[in-house]
Amino acid sequence: MNSYIAGVVGATGKGMLIRDVAREQLHLARPDWLQREGVCSIVAHPLISRNEVLGVLGALSREPLDERAFAWLGTFANQAAVAIANARAFEELDRLRKQLEQENAYLHEQVKEGLAFGEIVGQSPALHEVLRQVDMVAPTDATVLITGESGTGKELVAHAIHELSPRRDRPLVTVNCASIPRELFESEFFGHVKGAFTGALRDRVGRFQLAHKGTIFLDEVGEIPLELQSKLLRVLQEQKVERVGEDHERQLDVRVIAATNHDLRQECEAGRFRRDLYYRLSVFPVELPPLRNRLEDVGLLASHFLNLAARRLNCPMPALTEQALEQLSSYCWPGNIRELRNVIERAAILSQRGPLRIDWALDARLVAAGMQLRPTARVPEDRVHPAAAKVLSTAELARRERDNIVNALEQAGWRVSGPGGAAEILGIKPTTLASRLKRFGIERPDRVLPHR
């Protein structure tokens, strides 16, 4: 059918019947072809579904066509439009179903008890300042860069920003940039189509597309290889993605929250991070304080984690004594809140039906050596008494370490490794414990041969 007639029918949404082509003054592209083929009549009908023109159905005839033929083709066009609309609807439903399945898979990866650390707990001035910044930036669409040491709760703050934003009803998609192989970077971030590369057995929705209308959280963004940062920068600037193996772009509406424990300014100076990407990410920087700078929150956090641990482990909740709080507040927490949670959980396991024994659960190397917990600058002087500290001989330190290992073995039923084993209780590797067992000559009592 001639493109002129198809254009008129498609634009107007009305059918057209040309009984005699030779008598009509038409703007036909190839009138000589029509004459050569002996075309007498042309009929065309729009394919309409829900007031949308899906296409045009036309026919050329060497015999004259009348109104009856015109009406018959109109009926056929209506049925064809319904079929096409249904096919498109089923295709769209299938696409949405697959996207929903992928979205649920990604979201299930994120679902951990209490997100990262349960909930934001604390009353220290340092934490209040962070929460004040969260309240300010959450209602906007500004890109946020969360910095801080590992274990300070960056993912939890990202969740808080998303939940306080207008995008709260849309997904928050988390990407751990450090865990993505560089050869899969584009596919993981932007998606791919079936057959785009070896192993691409089906279409895959990228993380950015999953986060459309929502938020994407780029955790450990400083770990993205330098040669791949330009691709991320382009997507952040244009809000468009192109799947691997596809030749057209998709428009996105995504809010970006990034997090890192690196100093990205130093990384820029060292040439390991693009300066333009850094500026694009750090529109609103939020720096999380380490736990040693918010020791006022240690007691509240310990109580919160102790309650979570007792419920999750289905064990009695030990009492959090003043002595335990003293020990917790006197430790420097190099692993920050994540380490505090692990210590509390370990202590809850070791202290069932009794007070919480932090000294059993803290850094095993310090405890085994009989050393005092290292005080920090924030600890009041009356909590630490260096002048009164007892100096232990090497022999006494060794005896205490041996006794501590034996106690751990007895609590573990003399299991060295595995869940609940002595190595886990002591917080050391099974190979390290095996070496110390050999050094101290420690053997399981029922394996020691009796003297004759």
N, C-alpha and C positions, 0 to 999 in steps of 0.2 A: 504494500500500500504506500502511496506517496506520502512523504514526510510532511508536506504542507497540510494535507487533510488530517493526518494524525495529530499534528500540532494544534489545529483549530478545534478538533473534537476534544483533545485532552485539556485545552485551555478553557473551553466553554462548558465542558461536561455535558454536551448535547450531541445526539447522534446526527449523522449526515447521510442523505441519500442523493446520489447523482445518477439520474436515470440514463442520460445520454452524455457521455464525456465529450463527444465531438461538438455538441451545441453549447456547452458551458464555457464561460470565460474563467478558466482556473489558472492559478499560478503553479503549474505542475513542473516538477524538476526535469522529468523525462517524457514529454508528450510524444516524441517520436517512438519511444519504446511501447507506449500504450497503443499507438496507432498500428505499429508493426505486429503487436500481439493480438490485435483485434478486440481490445477491451472496450466494452460498451457501457457498463454501469459500475459504479463504486459505492459501496455501503460501509459505514463505520459507526461503531457504538463505543462509548466510554465504559470502562470497567470500574464501577463505583461501589465502594463499601464504606459505610458510616461517613458519608459525605466527602470521602477522599477518593480521588481518581487514581486508581492503581495502574492503569494502562489503557490501551485502545485496541479493540478487536475490529478488524476490517476484512473486507472481501472484494475481490475483483471478479467480474463476470463478463463473458463474451456474449451472454444473452441479456436482454433488458430485465431489470429487477423492478418489482413494484412494491407497494406499501406492505403487502403481505410478507414478502421476503424480508423487508426491512424490519417488521415487527418480530418475525421469527428469529432473526439474528439478534435482536434486542433481548429476547428471552434467553437465548443462549449466552449472551454477554453477562446478563445478571447472574446466571448460574456459575459462570466462569469466575466472576468477581468474588462470589461467596467462597468458592473453592480456593482461590488464591489467598483471600483474607484468612481463611482457616489454616491454610498451610503456613502462612507467615506467623499466625498466632501460635501454632504448635511449635514452630521453630523458635519463637521468642520465649515461650514457656520452657522449652528444653534448655535454652541458653541460660535463662534465669535459674532453673533448677540446678544446672551444673555450677553456676556462679555461687548459688547458695550453699551447695555442698562444699565447695572450696572455701567459702567464707567461714562456714561452721568448722571446717577442719583447722583453719588458721586460728580461729577463736578458741577452739578447744586446746590448742597448743599453749595458749596464754593462761588458761584457767588453772590457777594454782590456788591453794588455800590462802585466802586473804590477799589475792593478787600477788604481791611480793612479800610484804611483811605484815599483812593483816589489815591494818589501817594506820593512818597517821596519828601517832601517839606522842605527846610531849607538851611541855609548857615553857620551855626555855626561850629566852629572848631570840636566840639564833633561829629556832624553829618558827617562832611567831613572824620573824622577818620573811622567811621563805613563804609562809602561808599568806602573808600580805601581798607578796608579789604574785602568787598564784591567783588570788582573788582579782587582782588588777588585770592580768593578761588573759585569764580564762574566757571571758565573754567576747574577746576579739578573735580575729583570724590570724594574728601575728605568729610568725614562726618563732619557736622557743628552743633555746639551747640550754639543756640542763647539764651542769658540770659538777664534779665532785668525785671523791675517792670511791673505789669499788666498795659496794656494800652500804652505801649511805641512803639508798631508797630512791634512786632516780626514776625507776619504772613506776613506783608508787605515785610519785609527784606527777608523772605524765598522765597516769590514770585520773588523778584528781583534776588536772587541767581539762581533760576531755569531759569528765562528768559534770563539770561546772560550766561547760560551754554550750552554745545552742546546738552543737552537733552530738549531744549526748545520746540521742536515739539512733544514731548511725554507728557503724563499727569503729572500734579502735584497733587497728591492725599493727602488730608489733613485728619488726624485722631485726633480728640479731645480725648486724652487718659483719661481725667477726666470724660467724659460722658459715657464711656463704662462699663456696669456691668461686674464684674469679671467673672461671669459664661458664658458670651458671648465673652470674650476676644479673645480666640483662633479662634472662628468662624468669628468674625469681622476682625481680623488681617490676618488670614491665609485661611479662607473659610471653607466650609463643603460640604459634599455630601448628596444627598437626603436620608433621613432615618437615618442619623447619630445620631440624638437625637430627642426627642419629639418636634414637631414644625418644624423640618427640612423637609419641604414639597417639596423642590427642591434644586438642586445644587446652591451653592452660591460662587461667586468669592471673595476671601479675598482682603483687601486693598493692601497688598504687591504685590499680583499677578496683580492687576489693574495697579500698578505703574511700571510694568516690562518695562525696557528700559527708564523709566522716573525717577521721584523723589517722595519720600514719605515724608510728613512733619508730624512729631510726636509732636503735640502741647500739652503742659502741660505734658511732659513726666515724670515729677517727681511724677505724680499722679498714675502711674502704681503700683498696689499692689506688694509687695516684692516677694510673692510666684509666680508671673507670669513673673517677670523680667528675669529669667533664660531662658524662652522660647523665649523671644525677643532677648536676647543676642545670642542664638544659631543661629537664623535666620540672625542676623547682621553679624556674623562671617562666616557662611557657605553660605549665599545667597541661601538658599534652604528653601522651605516651604512644609509642609505636611498638606493637608486639614483634618479637623476632619472627621473621618470615612473612610479615605483613607489609603492605605498601601504602597504608594510610594511617593517619594519626587519630587518636581518640581524645576528645576534650575531657578534662577532669576538673573536679572541684575538691581539693584535698588540703587539709591543714597539716602542717609538718611540725612534729616535735622531735628533736634529736637529743641524744645524750652521749657523753663521753667522760672517761676518767683521765684523758690526756689533756695537756695544755695545748690547745690547737694553735694558739699564737706561736708557741715555740715550734710546733710542727710546721707551720707556714715558713718560719725563718729557716728551718732545716730543709725546706723543699719537699717535705713529705705530705703536705696538705695544701690544696689550692686556696690561695688567699680570697679569691672571689667567692668560692663556695663557703668559706668560713664566714664572710660577711653576710652571705645570703641566709645562713643558718642562725646566726647570732643576732637576729633582730631584737630579741628580748632574752638576754641571758639570765639564768637562775642558777646560783651556786649553792650547793648543799653543804652544810658544815659537817665535818667529821664528828663522830660520837664523842671524841675526847674534848670537843669544844662545846658540848651540850650535856655535861655530866648530870645536870639537874634532871634530865629525862631518863637516866638509866633505871631508876626505881620503877617508874611508870611503865617503861618498856619491858622490864624484867617481869613485872606482875602480869602484863598483857600476854607475853609469850608463854609464861608459865601456865596461864589459864588455857591458851590454845594447845599447848603440849599435852596437858592432862586430858583434854577432850579427845585429841587426835590419837594419843597413845592408849586411851582407855585405862588410865592408871590414876591412883589417888593423887590429889594435888598437894605437894609438899608445902610446908610453911616457909615463907620467905622471911628469914630472920634478919635482925639488925646486922649480925656478923656477915651474913651473905651479902647484904647491901653494901657493907663496908668493903668487902673484897671486890665486888663488882665495880664500885666507884674508884677503887685504887688501881684499876687495870687500864692500860692505855688503849685497848681495843683497836689494834691495827687492821682488823677485818671489819670494823664498824658494826652497824646494826645486824648485818648478816651473821657475823661472828657471835654477837650477843645472843641471837636467837638460837644458834647451834649449841652454845654453851648451856643455855637454859634448858633446852630439850635434852641434852646429854645429862645434865644434873637431875632433871626430873626422872629419868630412867634409873639413875644410880641411887636416888634418894627416896625411893618409894617407902611409904609408911614411916617417914621421919622428916626432920627438917632438911631444907635444901642445902646440899653440900657443894658449894661452889668450888671449894679447893680441890674436889675430885674431878671437876669438869673443866676447869680453866687449863691454860697451856700446860700440857703434861710434862714438858721438859723442865719448866720452872718448878712444878709441884714435886716431880720425882727427885729433883736436885735439892729440895728443901729450901729453895730461895724464896724471898719475899716477892710479892707482886710488885711490879714496877710502878711507882707513883708518877702521876703527871703533874704539870704545873698548876692544874686547877684544883688539886686535892688540898684541903686545909692542912696546915702543918701539924695540927694536933692528931691527925689520923696516922701519920707516919713518924716513927721514932728511930731514926738511923743510929743514934747514939746507943740506944738500948738493944739494938739488933744483935742476936747471938751469932757469933762467928763459928761455923762448923768446920771440923777437920775434913780432909779428903776421905778418910775412912768412914766418918759418920755420914757424909754425903752419899757414899757408895752403899752403906747399909740401908739408908732411907730409900734410895732408888730401888734396891733389891726388894725391900719389904713392900714398896708400892707396886712393883710388878707382880709379886706373889699375890697381893690383895686383889689386883685386877684379874689375875688368872682364876682365883677362887670364885670371884663374882661371876665370871664368864663360864664357869664349869670347866675350866682349863682349855677352853677353845681359844686358839691364838688369833684366827682371822674370821672374817665373815661378820654379818650383822650381830651385834651384841658381843662380839669377841673381845679379847683383852686388848688387841691392837686398837680397835675402835674406841674402847673405854679410855685408853691412855692417849688417844689422839695421835698415834704414830703409825707408820707403815708396818704391815706384818713382817716384812723382811728385816726392818730395823729391830722389831721386837725379838725375832729369831736370833739375831746377832747378840742382843743383850742377854737372852736366855743362855746362850753358849758362853758368853763372857762371865756371867755370874754362876754358871753351873747349876741352873734351875731346871729341875726335872719334875714331872708329874709324880706324886707320891706312889701311886699304884704301879708305876713303871720302874721304881727303884728296887733292885734286887736286895733281899735281906742278907745280912752278914752271916757267914757260916763259922 
